[in-house]
Amino acid sequence: MSSTGAAVDPRDKMRARDVNRVARGEQAPRPVHEYGTVSAPPSPQSTSPPPARKIANKDMARKVAEGEEDVAPKASHCYDSYVEYHKCIKEKGKDAPQCDKLARHFRSLCPDEW
């Protein structure tokens, strides 16, 4: 146990010093805090969403904008089909009927630029 008795919070000590200065006229009193007040809202520029990336396929861009959940699996399936098609061309040649089927499939799924 300490010999000083009750422990004094350092902030209370500072408040007491401030009150004494105010009483002596050395310091102006702090303004009273008004409960229920909040700071001004942030400017609209700081809360606006970042600019959208340009997506080649307009249908996919619409789905991303609308937040449809199945966009990622479709993009993955498109890419997989694209890779399969080019693998087929490399192994069997451009004129192989299996490659034509893969070409139609990936072109129906993927953006035109591919």
SEBA-681582 format. One record per residue: residue number from 1; residue in three letters; chain; x, y, z of N, C-alpha, C in turn. Coordinates in nm, 4 decimals, m for minus. Last residue first. Layout:
BEGIN
GUBA  torpa  tordren  nulum        nX        nY        nZ       caX       caY       caZ        cX        cY        cZ
GUBA    NUM      ALA      A         X         Y         Z         X         Y         Z         X         Y         Z
...
***
This chain:
BEGIN
GUBA  torpa  tordren  nulum        nX        nY        nZ       caX       caY       caZ        cX        cY        cZ
GUBA    114      TRP      A   m1.1003   m1.1593   m7.7933   m1.0164   m1.2775   m7.7716   m1.0027   m1.3506   m7.9017
GUBA    113      GLU      A   m1.2879   m0.9654   m7.8492   m1.1470   m0.9313   m7.8682   m1.0559   m1.0522   m7.8546
GUBA    112      ASP      A   m1.5376   m1.0630   m7.7701   m1.5015   m1.0686   m7.9122   m1.3528   m1.0432   m7.9360
GUBA    111      PRO      A   m1.5275   m1.2619   m7.4669   m1.5393   m1.1345   m7.5383   m1.4881   m1.1473   m7.6815
GUBA    110      CYS      A   m1.6709   m1.6015   m7.4576   m1.5671   m1.5006   m7.4342   m1.5943   m1.3706   m7.5090
GUBA    109      LEU      A   m1.8763   m1.7805   m7.5312   m1.8599   m1.7394   m7.3916   m1.7740   m1.6147   m7.3741
GUBA    108      SER      A   m1.8622   m1.8298   m7.7982   m1.9947   m1.7973   m7.7441   m1.9843   m1.7450   m7.6005
GUBA    107      ARG      A   m1.5980   m1.8988   m7.8270   m1.6429   m1.7715   m7.8846   m1.7817   m1.7321   m7.8360
GUBA    106      PHE      A   m1.5900   m2.1511   m7.7106   m1.5239   m2.0405   m7.6411   m1.5663   m1.9055   m7.6968
GUBA    105      HIS      A   m1.7535   m2.2942   m7.9021   m1.7864   m2.2898   m7.7594   m1.7210   m2.1697   m7.6911
GUBA    104      ARG      A   m1.6202   m2.2681   m8.1427   m1.7576   m2.2162   m8.1300   m1.7949   m2.1988   m7.9831
GUBA    103      ALA      A   m1.3811   m2.4006   m8.0681   m1.3793   m2.2601   m8.1102   m1.5177   m2.1973   m8.0961
GUBA    102      LEU      A   m1.4640   m2.6608   m8.0194   m1.4104   m2.5820   m7.9077   m1.4096   m2.4326   m7.9410
GUBA    101      LYS      A   m1.5362   m2.7260   m8.2831   m1.6368   m2.7308   m8.1770   m1.5913   m2.6466   m8.0572
GUBA    100      ASP      A   m1.2891   m2.7067   m8.4065   m1.3987   m2.6189   m8.4493   m1.5063   m2.6111   m8.3420
GUBA     99      CYS      A   m1.1511   m2.9136   m8.2823   m1.1083   m2.7759   m8.2553   m1.2161   m2.6756   m8.2972
GUBA     98      GLN      A   m1.2737   m3.1344   m8.3916   m1.2839   m3.1142   m8.2464   m1.2475   m2.9692   m8.2095
GUBA     97      PRO      A   m1.2005   m3.1162   m8.6636   m1.3396   m3.0884   m8.6249   m1.3559   m3.0665   m8.4737
GUBA     96      ALA      A   m0.9016   m2.9432   m8.7583   m0.9607   m3.0575   m8.6874   m1.1024   m3.0232   m8.6423
GUBA     95      ASP      A   m0.7648   m2.7319   m8.8720   m0.8768   m2.7893   m8.9463   m0.9441   m2.9059   m8.8753
GUBA     94      LYS      A   m0.5449   m2.6580   m8.7161   m0.6625   m2.5706   m8.7220   m0.7844   m2.6365   m8.7840
GUBA     93      GLY      A   m0.4030   m2.9301   m8.5165   m0.4104   m2.8433   m8.6335   m0.5420   m2.7675   m8.6382
GUBA     92      LYS      A   m0.3608   m3.0785   m8.2871   m0.4282   m3.1427   m8.4002   m0.4334   m3.0577   m8.5262
GUBA     91      GLU      A   m0.2068   m2.9235   m8.0989   m0.1901   m3.0685   m8.1087   m0.2425   m3.1255   m8.2409
GUBA     90      LYS      A   m0.2817   m2.6567   m8.1364   m0.1394   m2.6899   m8.1304   m0.1167   m2.8396   m8.1535
GUBA     89      ILE      A   m0.5571   m2.6760   m8.1200   m0.4947   m2.6296   m8.2449   m0.3478   m2.6706   m8.2494
GUBA     88      CYS      A   m0.5808   m2.7548   m7.8491   m0.6267   m2.8433   m7.9564   m0.5612   m2.8049   m8.0892
GUBA     87      LYS      A   m0.4897   m2.5255   m7.7220   m0.4177   m2.6514   m7.7004   m0.4524   m2.7506   m7.8123
GUBA     86      HIS      A   m0.6858   m2.3478   m7.7957   m0.5497   m2.3268   m7.8458   m0.4619   m2.4496   m7.8246
GUBA     85      TYR      A   m0.9056   m2.4644   m7.6560   m0.9083   m2.4451   m7.8010   m0.7660   m2.4309   m7.8565
GUBA     84      GLU      A   m0.8233   m2.4479   m7.3873   m0.8461   m2.5794   m7.4495   m0.8431   m2.5690   m7.6021
GUBA     83      VAL      A   m0.8201   m2.1692   m7.3542   m0.6949   m2.2446   m7.3424   m0.7087   m2.3814   m7.4088
GUBA     82      TYR      A   m1.0957   m2.1167   m7.3834   m0.9979   m2.0520   m7.4710   m0.8663   m2.1304   m7.4712
GUBA     81      SER      A   m1.1999   m2.2556   m7.1665   m1.2363   m2.2954   m7.3031   m1.1377   m2.2391   m7.4046
GUBA     80      ASP      A   m1.0876   m2.1062   m6.9557   m1.0556   m2.2488   m6.9699   m1.0857   m2.2978   m7.1117
GUBA     79      TYR      A   m1.2122   m1.8581   m7.0003   m1.0666   m1.8705   m7.0116   m1.0257   m2.0163   m7.0315
GUBA     78      CYS      A   m1.4806   m1.9294   m6.9501   m1.4398   m1.8714   m7.0787   m1.2905   m1.8916   m7.0997
GUBA     77      HIS      A   m1.4660   m2.0051   m6.6849   m1.5045   m2.1048   m6.7842   m1.4640   m2.0579   m6.9242
GUBA     76      SER      A   m1.4029   m1.7572   m6.5706   m1.3101   m1.8688   m6.5556   m1.3385   m1.9754   m6.6610
GUBA     75      ALA      A   m1.6320   m1.6156   m6.6327   m1.5032   m1.5690   m6.6848   m1.4008   m1.6811   m6.6780
GUBA     74      LYS      A   m1.8180   m1.7640   m6.4870   m1.8302   m1.7557   m6.6328   m1.6982   m1.7120   m6.6947
GUBA     73      PRO      A   m1.7321   m1.7217   m6.2196   m1.7279   m1.8560   m6.2780   m1.7384   m1.8546   m6.4305
GUBA     72      ALA      A   m1.7704   m1.4317   m6.2098   m1.6373   m1.4927   m6.1974   m1.6341   m1.6350   m6.2524
GUBA     71      VAL      A   m2.0518   m1.3978   m6.2322   m1.9611   m1.3418   m6.3321   m1.8263   m1.4119   m6.3275
GUBA     70      ASP      A   m2.2514   m1.4671   m6.0525   m2.1956   m1.5730   m6.1363   m2.0996   m1.5206   m6.2433
GUBA     69      GLU      A   m2.3598   m1.2521   m5.9108   m2.2570   m1.3333   m5.8475   m2.1878   m1.4303   m5.9418
GUBA     68      GLU      A   m2.4070   m0.9166   m6.0124   m2.4438   m1.0572   m6.0255   m2.3282   m1.1446   m5.9814
GUBA     67      GLY      A   m2.3857   m0.6384   m5.9944   m2.3456   m0.7213   m5.8814   m2.3878   m0.8660   m5.8918
GUBA     66      GLU      A   m2.4220   m0.4638   m6.1941   m2.5417   m0.5023   m6.1201   m2.5100   m0.5949   m6.0037
GUBA     65      ALA      A   m2.1614   m0.4481   m6.2911   m2.2243   m0.3284   m6.2366   m2.3463   m0.3625   m6.1524
GUBA     64      VAL      A   m2.1279   m0.7091   m6.3844   m2.0411   m0.6605   m6.2771   m2.1057   m0.5399   m6.2101
GUBA     63      LYS      A   m2.3212   m0.7100   m6.5853   m2.3345   m0.8025   m6.4728   m2.2478   m0.7594   m6.3552
GUBA     62      ARG      A   m2.2166   m0.5191   m6.7589   m2.3473   m0.4971   m6.6971   m2.3629   m0.5850   m6.5743
GUBA     61      ALA      A   m1.9823   m0.6480   m6.8332   m1.9736   m0.5203   m6.7627   m2.1052   m0.4906   m6.6918
GUBA     60      MET      A   m2.0858   m0.8632   m6.9748   m2.0136   m0.8905   m6.8509   m2.0021   m0.7628   m6.7682
GUBA     59      ASP      A   m2.1921   m0.7211   m7.1882   m2.2805   m0.8019   m7.1057   m2.2142   m0.8315   m6.9716
GUBA     58      LYS      A   m1.9652   m0.6062   m7.3015   m2.0661   m0.5202   m7.2403   m2.1618   m0.5976   m7.1514
GUBA     57      ASN      A   m1.6367   m0.6864   m7.2752   m1.7655   m0.7476   m7.3008   m1.8736   m0.6680   m7.2276
GUBA     56      ALA      A   m1.4279   m0.5197   m7.1719   m1.4527   m0.5323   m7.3152   m1.5930   m0.5846   m7.3442
GUBA     55      ILE      A   m1.4436   m0.2791   m6.9244   m1.4541   m0.4216   m6.9528   m1.4982   m0.4357   m7.0974
GUBA     54      LYS      A   m1.2669   m0.0441   m6.7489   m1.3320   m0.0706   m6.8764   m1.3277   m0.2209   m6.9030
GUBA     53      ARG      A   m1.3461    0.0069   m6.4048   m1.2526   m0.0368   m6.5081   m1.3306   m0.0633   m6.6358
GUBA     52      ALA      A   m1.4934    0.3001   m6.2591   m1.5024    0.1607   m6.3030   m1.3969    0.1305   m6.4087
GUBA     51      PRO      A   m1.3499    0.5025   m6.0031   m1.3992    0.4865   m6.1403   m1.3933    0.3401   m6.1834
GUBA     50      PRO      A   m1.4645    0.4437   m5.6625   m1.3588    0.4636   m5.7618   m1.4136    0.4436   m5.9026
GUBA     49      PRO      A   m1.7466    0.6220   m5.5189   m1.6742    0.4995   m5.5536   m1.5660    0.5277   m5.6573
GUBA     48      SER      A   m1.7211    0.8995   m5.2888   m1.7665    0.8435   m5.4164   m1.6850    0.7190   m5.4503
GUBA     47      THR      A   m1.6271    1.0222   m5.0640   m1.7056    0.9004   m5.0452   m1.7524    0.8381   m5.1755
GUBA     46      SER      A   m1.4969    1.2497   m5.1414   m1.4189    1.1513   m5.0671   m1.4950    1.0209   m5.0474
GUBA     45      GLN      A   m1.6973    1.3970   m5.2661   m1.5865    1.3464   m5.3470   m1.5095    1.2378   m5.2737
GUBA     44      PRO      A   m1.8686    1.4862   m5.0645   m1.9132    1.3780   m5.1532   m1.7998    1.3188   m5.2367
GUBA     43      SER      A   m1.6928    1.5292   m4.7502   m1.7354    1.5800   m4.8802   m1.7767    1.4638   m4.9702
GUBA     42      PRO      A   m1.8339    1.4026   m4.4413   m1.7257    1.4206   m4.5385   m1.7802    1.4696   m4.6718
GUBA     41      PRO      A   m2.0390    1.6020   m4.2143   m2.0134    1.4827   m4.2967   m1.9002    1.5092   m4.3955
GUBA     40      ALA      A   m1.9169    1.7586   m3.9120   m1.9779    1.7685   m4.0449   m1.9469    1.6434   m4.1266
GUBA     39      SER      A   m1.9585    1.5874   m3.5964   m1.8845    1.6679   m3.6931   m1.9558    1.6660   m3.8278
GUBA     38      VAL      A   m2.2396    1.6193   m3.3751   m2.1420    1.5410   m3.4508   m2.0718    1.6329   m3.5488
GUBA     37      THR      A   m2.3973    1.6371   m3.0585   m2.3481    1.7025   m3.1793   m2.2436    1.6136   m3.2447
GUBA     36      GLY      A   m2.4629    1.5128   m2.8268   m2.5496    1.4880   m2.9413   m2.5040    1.5589   m3.0669
GUBA     35      TYR      A   m2.3675    1.7679   m2.5980   m2.3913    1.6270   m2.6272   m2.4885    1.6134   m2.7434
GUBA     34      GLU      A   m2.1360    2.0093   m2.6215   m2.2787    1.9876   m2.6419   m2.2998    1.8426   m2.6823
GUBA     33      HIS      A   m1.9016    2.1104   m2.3860   m1.9318    2.0157   m2.4933   m2.0825    1.9974   m2.5018
GUBA     32      VAL      A   m1.8166    2.4468   m2.3270   m1.8913    2.3302   m2.2823   m1.9218    2.2415   m2.4022
GUBA     31      PRO      A   m1.4824    2.5656   m2.3713   m1.6248    2.5679   m2.4068   m1.6912    2.4370   m2.3643
GUBA     30      ARG      A   m1.2720    2.6352   m2.0882   m1.3012    2.5558   m2.2078   m1.4492    2.5672   m2.2410
GUBA     29      PRO      A   m1.1922    2.9710   m1.9830   m1.2521    2.8387   m1.9617   m1.2750    2.7668   m2.0946
GUBA     28      ALA      A   m0.8669    3.1175   m2.0233   m1.0104    3.1195   m2.0510   m1.0679    2.9801   m2.0281
GUBA     27      GLN      A   m0.6325    3.1930   m1.7682   m0.6729    3.1074   m1.8804   m0.8233    3.1182   m1.8987
GUBA     26      GLU      A   m0.5911    3.3593   m1.5562   m0.4787    3.3339   m1.6451   m0.5186    3.2567   m1.7712
GUBA     25      GLY      A   m0.7713    3.4032   m1.3543   m0.7823    3.4867   m1.4733   m0.6695    3.4664   m1.5722
GUBA     24      ARG      A   m0.7864    3.2376   m1.1420   m0.6922    3.3492   m1.1285   m0.6975    3.4422   m1.2501
GUBA     23      ALA      A   m0.9663    3.0520   m1.2449   m1.0052    3.1305   m1.1271   m0.9138    3.2517   m1.1094
GUBA     22      VAL      A   m0.8090    2.9423   m1.4441   m0.9298    3.0159   m1.4824   m0.9710    3.1062   m1.3671
GUBA     21      ARG      A   m0.6186    2.8160   m1.2868   m0.5763    2.9224   m1.3782   m0.6957    3.0079   m1.4200
GUBA     20      ASN      A   m0.7816    2.6268   m1.1564   m0.7124    2.7294   m1.0781   m0.6674    2.8448   m1.1669
GUBA     19      VAL      A   m0.8580    2.4715   m1.3727   m0.9610    2.5446   m1.2979   m0.8957    2.6558   m1.2162
GUBA     18      ASP      A   m0.6116    2.3599   m1.4460   m0.6837    2.4463   m1.5397   m0.7865    2.5318   m1.4662
GUBA     17      ARG      A   m0.5577    2.2066   m1.2181   m0.4683    2.3179   m1.2523   m0.5377    2.4152   m1.3465
GUBA     16      ALA      A   m0.7662    2.0223   m1.2403   m0.7609    2.1105   m1.1236   m0.6704    2.2299   m1.1517
GUBA     15      ARG      A   m0.6904    1.8914   m1.4723   m0.8161    1.9671   m1.4694   m0.8151    2.0662   m1.3537
GUBA     14      MET      A   m0.4559    1.7698   m1.3848   m0.4490    1.8713   m1.4897   m0.5753    1.9566   m1.4908
GUBA     13      LYS      A   m0.5636    1.5919   m1.1984   m0.4665    1.6916   m1.1550   m0.4602    1.8055   m1.2560
GUBA     12      ASP      A   m0.7139    1.4316   m1.3647   m0.7833    1.5140   m1.2656   m0.6916    1.6241   m1.2142
GUBA     11      ARG      A   m0.5087    1.3070   m1.5016   m0.5981    1.3981   m1.5753   m0.6752    1.4884   m1.4795
GUBA     10      PRO      A   m0.3925    1.1452   m1.3068   m0.3171    1.2604   m1.3582   m0.4045    1.3586   m1.4359
GUBA      9      ASP      A   m0.5802    1.0527   m1.0260   m0.5692    1.0410   m1.1713   m0.4954    1.1635   m1.2250
GUBA      8      VAL      A   m0.4362    0.9536   m0.7295   m0.4986    1.0639   m0.8021   m0.4733    1.0433   m0.9509
GUBA      7      ALA      A   m0.5071    0.7077   m0.4841   m0.4313    0.7472   m0.6032   m0.5080    0.8553   m0.6771
GUBA      6      ALA      A   m0.5301    0.7642   m0.1350   m0.5961    0.7363   m0.2621   m0.5108    0.7863   m0.3778
GUBA      5      GLY      A   m0.2310    0.7422    0.0338   m0.3750    0.7231    0.0463   m0.4347    0.6874   m0.0876
GUBA      4      THR      A    0.0394    0.7555    0.0339   m0.0327    0.8767   m0.0062   m0.1831    0.8624    0.0086
GUBA      3      SER      A    0.1689    0.5231    0.0827    0.1483    0.6097    0.1983    0.0675    0.7342    0.1629
GUBA      2      SER      A    0.0394    0.2257   m0.0643    0.1171    0.3493   m0.0678    0.0809    0.4379    0.0507
GUBA      1      MET      A    0.0834   m0.1197    0.0000    0.0000    0.0000    0.0000    0.0869    0.1247    0.0000
***
